Amino acid sequence: MILASDWVAFHADRTPEKTAFICQLTGRQWTYGSLHERVGHLAGFLRNAWDIQPGDVVAILAKNSVEYFEFQFACIRLGAIMLPLNWRLAEPELLFILNDAAAKGLVYDNEFAERIPPLLAKSSVEFGLRIDLDQPPSDEATAYEDALAQQAPSVEMSPQTTHDTPMTIMYTSGTTGHPKGVIITHGMTLWNAINISTPTGLNSDSIFYNVLPTFHTGGLNLYANPVIHCGGTNIIAREYDPGLTLQTLSDPDLGVTHFFGVPAIYLFMNQHPDFDCTDLSGIHSWGCGGAPMPIALLERYAKRDIIIQSGFGMTETSPTVFLIDKKRVLAKPASVGKPLLHTRVRVVDDYLQDVPVGSVGEVVISGPNITPGYHNRPDANEENFSYDEYGNRWLHSGDAGMIDEEGCIYIVDRYKDMYISGGENVYPAEVEQVIFQLEGVADVAVIGVPHERWGETGKAIVVLKAGCNLDEAVIIEHCKQNLAKYKTPQSVVFIDVLPRNAAGKVLKRVLREQYITA
């Protein structure tokens, strides 16, 4: 067993005056010294007032804030397990997660106060703690700052905490049934920090602007937690706003060096009227993940000498598996590159045998960054993990991929998004890349819809840029010129905006429900 470390306490001892966090909403700043003290106060409250013990689950329902990270590190000190809740979920969904994880307490934003009483009444939760930020209190729960004021900062990290100790349970949205709770350990979080620092150059001088939601692994670990591991500085945005993001990234007084977003974030930023006149030369590292990056969009940024490194990861992989190195970004724009240092990846067939170069198979992943399993889901553990002839454990990603002669991997699409037309597999991401080449296209998603003759054919759902007048015939003809006939969509519809989840991924399930009749 390897004992886990307290990153905040380490940096508070060595560089207590260094800025750890800046809250963009309030303008408040935390040094490592003050962060260490506040984490100790909160851990003391959770232990003394709520009797939180090692292994207990404590939930948080909140938008992005520095308090979110204080709560995370307080749980770490206690050996407790943080349960991030997606505030976009409905009450029945939140209740399932709270009860499935057997959460003992709930920390929440004041703006969600009206949602809390039924969650407390119908779940396993015994205690509530309200974060006010700059809003007046609206209920009788203990206020966050009052809780911190009640305790002395005397709590140190639990001696029972090892790299194998669960640190977080993060529920992933499923296409059917209830979501699965992914167990994330201390070791997984450490290996992610190590893996991601090499291709991005993260260090103690790094200043990262975080816009992804912190209830998602991206908001916590790309790259906020790795920055804390390095002793750098995080600027936390309450929510993503493209105009504010451009302003923040170009502000010389802030000196942001690192940024990470999903393709939708880069798309909306590129479409903002201030994009072309904003100086973004101070950013050293641009990262992207969560979905395939449209090559046309990648090239638009490259024209401004902005090289965006595309990656791939999952909640189950803590999350980083790939982040393509800068020299290959434009040479192989559809690739995520090679696996990062401390992880192994293969592309295999149904028998866990490697497929030939250029063939499509499933991406499977192994390494110290992989989850030990799903909470209360032995069925999911059996379904999603396999062992090879050497006893090595492999996570099935559910993603279709290819490998080239150099060993670079291409994520073709999700297997569940693939459809079969006339006996041929069609991966929507490939079709979407082609449609994105058209200048008037702002956003696009392709789904398979039933067809009497071919079984399924493609339907393109397109969002046009303001003032553009592309029609269905133009888009289909463009696809015919660039794709095999069976890959060419047979229909196109135009909508104002694509449905996306909090991580920026297009909700193709919603599109199927809307455009496929039973």
C-alpha positions as CSV (number, residue, x, y, z in Angstrom):
1,M,0.0,0.0,0.0
2,I,1.3,3.5,-0.9
3,L,0.1,6.3,1.4
4,A,-1.6,9.2,-0.4
5,S,-0.2,12.8,0.0
6,D,-1.9,16.1,1.0
7,W,-1.0,18.4,-1.9
8,V,-2.4,21.5,-0.3
9,A,-0.5,21.0,3.0
10,F,2.7,20.4,1.0
11,H,2.6,23.7,-0.9
12,A,1.3,25.6,2.2
13,D,4.5,24.5,4.0
14,R,6.8,25.5,1.2
15,T,5.1,28.4,-0.7
16,P,2.4,29.6,1.7
17,E,2.3,33.1,0.0
18,K,1.8,31.6,-3.5
19,T,-1.7,32.2,-5.1
20,A,-3.6,28.9,-5.4
21,F,-7.0,30.1,-6.5
22,I,-8.8,33.1,-7.8
23,C,-12.6,33.2,-7.9
24,Q,-13.6,35.1,-11.0
25,L,-17.1,35.8,-9.7
26,T,-16.1,37.5,-6.4
27,G,-12.5,38.5,-7.1
28,R,-11.3,36.8,-4.0
29,Q,-7.9,35.1,-3.9
30,W,-6.6,32.2,-1.9
31,T,-2.9,31.6,-1.2
32,Y,-1.8,28.1,-0.4
33,G,-1.5,29.1,3.2
34,S,-5.0,30.4,3.4
35,L,-6.4,27.5,1.4
36,H,-4.7,25.0,3.8
37,E,-6.2,26.8,6.8
38,R,-9.7,26.9,5.3
39,V,-9.6,23.2,4.3
40,G,-8.6,22.4,7.8
41,H,-11.5,24.4,9.2
42,L,-14.0,22.7,6.9
43,A,-12.6,19.2,7.6
44,G,-12.9,19.9,11.3
45,F,-16.6,20.9,10.8
46,L,-17.4,17.9,8.8
47,R,-15.8,15.6,11.4
48,N,-17.1,17.2,14.5
49,A,-20.6,18.4,13.4
50,W,-21.5,15.7,10.9
51,D,-19.3,12.9,12.2
52,I,-17.9,12.2,8.8
53,Q,-15.5,9.2,9.0
54,P,-13.2,7.6,6.4
55,G,-15.2,6.1,3.6
56,D,-18.3,8.2,4.2
57,V,-19.8,9.8,1.1
58,V,-20.5,13.6,1.1
59,A,-22.2,15.2,-1.9
60,I,-22.0,18.7,-3.4
61,L,-24.5,20.4,-5.6
62,A,-22.9,23.6,-6.7
63,K,-21.7,25.6,-9.6
64,N,-18.0,26.4,-10.1
65,S,-16.3,28.0,-7.1
66,V,-13.1,27.8,-5.1
67,E,-15.3,26.5,-2.3
68,Y,-15.9,23.4,-4.5
69,F,-12.1,22.6,-4.3
70,E,-12.0,23.4,-0.5
71,F,-14.7,20.8,-0.1
72,Q,-12.8,18.3,-2.2
73,F,-9.6,18.7,-0.2
74,A,-11.5,18.6,3.1
75,C,-12.9,15.2,2.1
76,I,-9.4,14.1,1.1
77,R,-8.1,15.0,4.6
78,L,-10.9,13.0,6.2
79,G,-10.6,10.0,3.9
80,A,-14.2,10.7,2.9
81,I,-15.5,10.4,-0.6
82,M,-16.7,13.4,-2.6
83,L,-19.9,12.9,-4.6
84,P,-20.2,15.7,-7.3
85,L,-23.8,16.3,-8.4
86,N,-24.8,17.6,-11.8
87,W,-27.0,20.6,-11.1
88,R,-28.7,20.1,-14.5
89,L,-30.3,16.9,-13.4
90,A,-33.9,16.6,-12.3
91,E,-35.0,15.7,-8.8
92,P,-35.6,11.9,-9.5
93,E,-32.1,11.6,-11.0
94,L,-30.4,13.4,-8.1
95,L,-32.3,11.3,-5.6
96,F,-31.2,8.1,-7.3
97,I,-27.6,9.2,-7.1
98,L,-27.8,10.3,-3.5
99,N,-29.4,7.1,-2.4
100,D,-27.3,4.8,-4.5
101,A,-24.1,6.3,-3.1
102,A,-25.6,6.5,0.4
103,A,-24.5,10.1,0.8
104,K,-24.4,11.3,4.4
105,G,-24.2,15.1,3.9
106,L,-24.9,17.6,1.1
107,V,-23.0,20.9,0.5
108,Y,-24.9,23.2,-1.9
109,D,-25.1,26.6,-3.5
110,N,-27.6,29.0,-2.1
111,E,-29.1,29.4,-5.6
112,F,-30.2,25.8,-5.4
113,A,-31.7,26.2,-1.9
114,E,-35.3,25.6,-3.2
115,R,-34.3,22.2,-4.6
116,I,-32.8,21.0,-1.3
117,P,-35.8,20.1,1.0
118,P,-37.1,17.3,-1.2
119,L,-33.6,15.9,-1.7
120,L,-33.1,15.9,2.1
121,A,-36.5,14.4,2.8
122,K,-36.3,11.6,0.3
123,S,-32.6,10.6,0.4
124,S,-30.1,9.2,2.8
125,V,-28.7,12.7,3.4
126,E,-28.7,13.7,7.1
127,F,-27.0,17.1,6.9
128,G,-26.9,20.2,4.7
129,L,-24.4,23.0,4.4
130,R,-25.1,26.1,2.3
131,I,-22.5,28.1,0.3
132,D,-23.6,31.7,0.0
133,L,-20.8,33.4,-2.0
134,D,-22.2,36.9,-2.6
135,Q,-25.9,36.0,-2.2
136,P,-28.1,36.4,0.9
137,P,-29.1,33.2,2.7
138,S,-32.5,31.8,1.8
139,D,-33.0,28.9,4.2
140,E,-32.2,27.6,7.7
141,A,-29.2,25.4,6.9
142,T,-25.8,26.1,8.3
143,A,-24.0,28.7,6.3
144,Y,-20.6,27.7,4.9
145,E,-18.5,30.5,6.3
146,D,-20.2,30.1,9.7
147,A,-19.2,26.4,9.6
148,L,-15.6,27.3,8.9
149,A,-15.6,29.8,11.8
150,Q,-16.6,27.1,14.3
151,Q,-13.6,24.9,13.9
152,A,-9.8,25.1,14.5
153,P,-7.6,24.1,11.5
154,S,-6.3,21.0,13.2
155,V,-7.4,18.2,10.9
156,E,-4.6,16.4,9.1
157,M,-4.8,13.8,6.4
158,S,-6.2,10.4,7.5
159,P,-3.4,7.9,8.0
160,Q,-5.7,5.3,6.5
161,T,-5.7,7.0,3.1
162,T,-3.7,5.2,0.4
163,H,-3.5,5.4,-3.4
164,D,-6.2,2.7,-3.5
165,T,-8.6,4.7,-1.3
166,P,-11.7,6.0,-3.2
167,M,-11.6,9.8,-3.4
168,T,-14.6,10.5,-5.6
169,I,-17.7,8.8,-6.9
170,M,-18.7,10.4,-10.2
171,Y,-21.8,9.3,-11.9
172,T,-21.7,9.0,-15.7
173,S,-24.8,9.6,-17.8
174,G,-26.0,6.5,-19.5
175,T,-28.0,6.1,-22.7
176,T,-30.4,3.7,-20.9
177,G,-31.3,3.0,-17.3
178,H,-29.6,4.7,-14.3
179,P,-26.2,6.3,-14.4
180,K,-23.2,4.3,-13.1
181,G,-21.0,5.6,-10.2
182,V,-17.4,5.5,-11.3
183,I,-15.0,5.0,-8.3
184,I,-12.0,7.4,-8.6
185,T,-9.1,6.7,-6.3
186,H,-6.3,9.0,-4.9
187,G,-3.9,7.1,-7.1
188,M,-5.9,7.7,-10.3
189,T,-6.0,11.4,-9.6
190,L,-2.2,11.5,-9.0
191,W,-1.4,9.5,-12.2
192,N,-3.7,11.9,-14.2
193,A,-1.7,14.9,-12.8
194,I,1.6,13.3,-13.8
195,N,0.3,12.2,-17.2
196,I,-1.1,15.5,-18.2
197,S,1.8,17.6,-17.0
198,T,4.3,16.3,-19.6
199,P,2.5,17.2,-22.9
200,T,1.2,20.6,-21.5
201,G,4.2,21.8,-19.6
202,L,2.3,22.3,-16.3
203,N,4.5,23.6,-13.5
204,S,4.5,25.8,-10.4
205,D,4.4,28.9,-12.7
206,S,1.4,27.8,-14.6
207,I,-1.8,29.8,-14.4
208,F,-4.9,27.9,-15.6
209,Y,-8.3,29.3,-16.5
210,N,-11.0,26.7,-15.7
211,V,-14.4,27.0,-17.4
212,L,-15.6,23.4,-17.5
213,P,-18.2,22.4,-14.8
214,T,-16.6,21.1,-11.7
215,F,-19.2,18.3,-11.2
216,H,-17.5,16.8,-14.3
217,T,-14.1,15.1,-14.3
218,G,-12.9,17.7,-16.9
219,G,-13.7,20.6,-14.5
220,L,-11.8,18.9,-11.7
221,N,-8.9,17.3,-13.5
222,L,-8.4,19.2,-16.8
223,Y,-6.3,20.9,-15.4
224,A,-7.4,22.3,-12.0
225,N,-6.2,19.4,-9.8
226,P,-3.0,18.8,-11.7
227,V,-2.2,22.6,-11.3
228,I,-2.6,22.2,-7.5
229,H,-0.3,19.2,-7.7
230,C,2.3,21.4,-9.4
231,G,1.8,24.3,-7.0
232,G,0.4,26.6,-9.7
233,T,-2.6,28.9,-9.8
234,N,-6.2,28.3,-10.9
235,I,-8.7,31.0,-12.0
236,I,-12.2,29.5,-11.5
237,A,-15.0,30.8,-13.8
238,R,-18.5,30.4,-12.4
239,E,-19.7,29.3,-15.8
240,Y,-18.4,29.4,-19.4
241,D,-19.0,32.6,-21.3
242,P,-17.1,33.0,-24.6
243,G,-16.8,36.8,-24.4
244,L,-15.5,36.6,-20.8
245,T,-13.2,33.8,-21.7
246,L,-11.6,35.8,-24.5
247,Q,-11.2,38.8,-22.1
248,T,-9.7,36.6,-19.4
249,L,-7.2,34.8,-21.7
250,S,-6.0,38.1,-23.1
251,D,-5.6,40.0,-19.8
252,P,-1.9,40.6,-19.1
253,D,-2.5,41.2,-15.4
254,L,-3.9,37.7,-15.0
255,G,-1.2,36.1,-17.2
256,V,-3.1,32.9,-18.1
257,T,-0.8,30.2,-19.5
258,H,-3.0,27.2,-19.9
259,F,-6.5,26.5,-21.2
260,F,-8.7,23.4,-21.8
261,G,-12.1,23.2,-23.4
262,V,-14.4,20.9,-25.3
263,P,-14.9,21.5,-29.1
264,A,-18.1,23.4,-28.4
265,I,-16.2,25.9,-26.2
266,Y,-13.7,26.5,-29.0
267,L,-16.5,26.7,-31.5
268,F,-18.5,29.4,-29.6
269,M,-15.3,31.3,-28.8
270,N,-14.3,31.3,-32.5
271,Q,-17.8,32.6,-33.4
272,H,-17.7,35.5,-30.9
273,P,-17.3,38.9,-32.6
274,D,-14.2,39.7,-30.5
275,F,-12.3,36.6,-31.5
276,D,-10.3,38.0,-34.4
277,C,-9.2,41.1,-32.5
278,T,-8.3,39.4,-29.2
279,D,-4.6,38.9,-28.4
280,L,-4.2,35.3,-27.3
281,S,-0.5,35.0,-27.7
282,G,0.2,34.6,-24.0
283,I,-1.3,31.1,-23.8
284,H,1.4,28.4,-23.8
285,S,-0.9,25.4,-24.0
286,W,-4.3,24.8,-25.5
287,G,-6.0,21.5,-24.9
288,C,-9.3,20.0,-26.1
289,G,-11.2,16.8,-25.4
290,G,-14.6,15.3,-24.8
291,A,-15.5,14.9,-28.5
292,P,-13.8,14.9,-31.9
293,M,-12.4,18.3,-32.7
294,P,-13.6,19.4,-36.2
295,I,-10.6,19.7,-38.4
296,A,-11.9,22.8,-40.0
297,L,-12.1,24.5,-36.6
298,L,-8.6,23.2,-35.7
299,E,-7.3,24.8,-38.8
300,R,-9.0,28.1,-38.1
301,Y,-7.2,28.4,-34.8
302,A,-3.9,27.3,-36.5
303,K,-4.2,30.3,-38.8
304,R,-3.8,32.4,-35.7
305,D,-0.8,30.4,-34.6
306,I,-2.9,28.7,-31.9
307,I,-2.1,25.0,-31.8
308,I,-4.8,23.0,-30.0
309,Q,-3.8,19.6,-28.7
310,S,-6.7,17.2,-29.0
311,G,-7.0,14.4,-26.4
312,F,-9.2,11.6,-25.3
313,G,-10.2,10.3,-21.9
314,M,-13.1,9.0,-19.8
315,T,-14.3,9.4,-16.3
316,E,-13.1,5.9,-15.8
317,T,-9.6,6.8,-16.8
318,S,-9.3,9.8,-14.4
319,P,-9.6,11.1,-17.3
320,T,-6.5,11.6,-19.5
321,V,-5.4,8.8,-21.9
322,F,-4.2,10.9,-24.9
323,L,-3.2,14.4,-25.6
324,I,-1.5,14.6,-29.0
325,D,2.0,16.3,-29.0
326,K,2.2,19.6,-30.8
327,K,4.4,18.4,-33.7
328,R,1.6,16.0,-34.8
329,V,-1.4,18.3,-34.4
330,L,-1.5,19.6,-38.0
331,A,0.2,16.6,-39.5
332,K,-2.4,14.3,-38.1
333,P,-5.4,16.5,-37.2
334,A,-7.8,13.6,-36.9
335,S,-5.6,11.7,-34.4
336,V,-5.4,11.9,-30.7
337,G,-1.7,10.7,-30.9
338,K,-0.1,8.1,-28.8
339,P,-1.0,7.1,-25.2
340,L,0.4,9.3,-22.4
341,L,3.4,8.0,-20.4
342,H,1.7,6.0,-17.7
343,T,-1.1,4.3,-19.5
344,R,-1.4,1.5,-22.1
345,V,-3.9,1.4,-25.0
346,R,-4.8,-1.2,-27.7
347,V,-7.3,-1.4,-30.5
348,V,-8.8,-4.9,-30.4
349,D,-11.5,-7.2,-31.9
350,D,-14.2,-9.0,-30.0
351,Y,-11.7,-11.5,-28.8
352,L,-9.3,-8.9,-27.3
353,Q,-6.8,-9.5,-30.1
354,D,-5.1,-6.5,-31.7
355,V,-6.6,-5.5,-35.1
356,P,-4.3,-4.8,-38.1
357,V,-3.1,-1.3,-38.9
358,G,-5.9,0.7,-40.5
359,S,-8.7,-1.6,-39.3
360,V,-11.4,-0.5,-36.9
361,G,-11.6,-2.1,-33.4
362,E,-12.5,-1.1,-29.9
363,V,-10.1,1.0,-27.9
364,V,-9.2,-0.7,-24.6
365,I,-7.1,0.9,-21.8
366,S,-5.0,-0.3,-18.9
367,G,-2.8,1.3,-16.3
368,P,-2.8,2.9,-12.8
369,N,-5.2,5.6,-14.0
370,I,-8.0,3.1,-14.5
371,T,-11.0,2.9,-12.1
372,P,-11.2,-0.2,-9.9
373,G,-14.8,-0.4,-10.9
374,Y,-18.4,0.9,-10.6
375,H,-20.1,1.5,-7.3
376,N,-22.8,-1.2,-6.6
377,R,-22.7,-2.4,-10.2
378,P,-21.1,-5.9,-10.5
379,D,-22.9,-6.3,-13.8
380,A,-21.2,-3.2,-15.2
381,N,-17.8,-4.3,-13.9
382,E,-18.2,-7.7,-15.6
383,E,-19.4,-6.0,-18.9
384,N,-16.7,-3.3,-19.1
385,F,-13.5,-5.1,-18.1
386,S,-11.6,-8.0,-19.6
387,Y,-8.4,-9.8,-18.8
388,D,-5.8,-10.9,-21.3
389,E,-3.8,-14.1,-21.3
390,Y,-1.2,-12.4,-19.0
391,G,-3.8,-11.4,-16.4
392,N,-3.7,-7.7,-17.4
393,R,-7.0,-5.9,-16.8
394,W,-8.4,-3.8,-19.7
395,L,-11.2,-1.3,-19.6
396,H,-13.5,-1.4,-22.7
397,S,-14.0,2.3,-23.7
398,G,-16.9,1.7,-26.0
399,D,-15.1,3.8,-28.6
400,A,-14.2,2.6,-32.1
401,G,-10.6,3.4,-33.1
402,M,-7.9,2.8,-35.6
403,I,-4.1,2.7,-35.3
404,D,-1.7,3.8,-38.0
405,E,1.8,2.6,-38.9
406,E,3.4,5.1,-36.5
407,G,1.3,3.9,-33.6
408,C,-0.9,7.0,-33.5
409,I,-4.6,6.3,-32.7
410,Y,-7.7,7.7,-34.3
411,I,-11.0,7.7,-32.3
412,V,-13.4,7.0,-35.1
413,D,-16.6,7.3,-33.0
414,R,-18.6,5.8,-30.2
415,Y,-19.8,2.3,-31.1
416,K,-23.3,3.3,-29.9
417,D,-23.4,6.2,-32.4
418,M,-22.3,4.0,-35.3
419,Y,-25.0,2.9,-37.7
420,I,-25.1,0.3,-40.5
421,S,-26.2,1.4,-44.0
422,G,-26.4,-1.4,-46.6
423,G,-24.2,-3.6,-44.5
424,E,-21.5,-1.0,-44.1
425,N,-20.5,0.6,-40.8
426,V,-20.9,4.4,-40.8
427,Y,-19.2,6.5,-38.1
428,P,-21.0,9.8,-37.8
429,A,-17.9,11.7,-36.7
430,E,-16.3,11.1,-40.1
431,V,-19.4,12.5,-41.9
432,E,-19.5,15.5,-39.5
433,Q,-15.9,16.4,-40.2
434,V,-16.8,16.6,-43.9
435,I,-19.9,18.8,-43.4
436,F,-17.9,21.0,-41.1
437,Q,-15.7,21.9,-44.1
438,L,-18.6,24.1,-45.5
439,E,-18.0,27.7,-44.5
440,G,-21.6,28.3,-43.5
441,V,-21.8,25.5,-41.0
442,A,-21.6,26.5,-37.4
443,D,-22.4,23.1,-35.9
444,V,-23.5,19.6,-37.0
445,A,-24.5,16.2,-35.8
446,V,-25.2,13.1,-37.8
447,I,-27.4,10.2,-36.7
448,G,-28.6,7.0,-38.3
449,V,-32.3,6.8,-39.1
450,P,-34.4,3.8,-40.4
451,H,-34.5,3.1,-44.1
452,E,-36.6,0.5,-45.9
453,R,-33.9,-0.5,-48.4
454,W,-30.6,0.1,-46.6
455,G,-31.6,-0.5,-43.0
456,E,-30.3,2.9,-41.9
457,T,-29.1,6.0,-43.6
458,G,-27.7,9.2,-42.3
459,K,-29.6,12.3,-41.3
460,A,-27.5,15.5,-40.7
461,I,-28.8,18.0,-38.2
462,V,-27.1,21.3,-39.0
463,V,-26.8,24.7,-37.3
464,L,-25.9,27.5,-39.7
465,K,-23.9,30.6,-39.1
466,A,-25.8,33.8,-38.9
467,G,-26.6,35.1,-42.3
468,C,-25.8,31.9,-44.2
469,N,-28.3,30.2,-46.5
470,L,-27.0,26.7,-47.2
471,D,-29.7,24.3,-48.2
472,E,-30.0,20.5,-48.0
473,A,-28.9,19.9,-51.6
474,V,-25.7,21.8,-51.2
475,I,-24.7,19.8,-48.1
476,I,-25.6,16.4,-49.6
477,E,-23.7,17.2,-52.8
478,H,-20.6,18.2,-50.8
479,C,-20.8,14.9,-49.0
480,K,-21.1,13.0,-52.3
481,Q,-17.9,14.7,-53.5
482,N,-16.0,13.7,-50.3
483,L,-17.5,10.5,-49.0
484,A,-18.5,7.0,-50.1
485,K,-22.1,6.9,-51.3
486,Y,-23.2,4.8,-48.3
487,K,-21.8,7.4,-45.9
488,T,-23.6,10.3,-47.5
489,P,-26.6,11.5,-45.6
490,Q,-29.9,11.2,-47.4
491,S,-31.5,14.1,-45.5
492,V,-30.6,17.3,-43.7
493,V,-32.6,19.3,-41.2
494,F,-31.7,22.8,-39.8
495,I,-32.1,23.8,-36.2
496,D,-31.0,26.8,-34.1
497,V,-28.8,24.9,-31.6
498,L,-27.7,21.3,-30.9
499,P,-28.6,19.8,-27.5
500,R,-25.5,19.3,-25.4
501,N,-24.7,18.0,-22.0
502,A,-22.6,19.9,-19.4
503,A,-19.4,18.5,-20.8
504,G,-20.2,19.9,-24.3
505,K,-21.0,16.5,-25.9
506,V,-23.9,16.5,-28.4
507,L,-26.9,14.5,-26.9
508,K,-27.5,12.3,-29.9
509,R,-30.0,10.3,-27.8
510,V,-32.1,13.4,-27.8
511,L,-31.8,13.9,-31.5
512,R,-32.7,10.3,-32.1
513,E,-35.8,10.7,-30.0
514,Q,-36.7,13.8,-31.9
515,Y,-36.1,12.6,-35.5
516,I,-36.7,8.9,-35.4
517,T,-40.3,7.8,-35.2
518,A,-41.1,4.5,-33.6
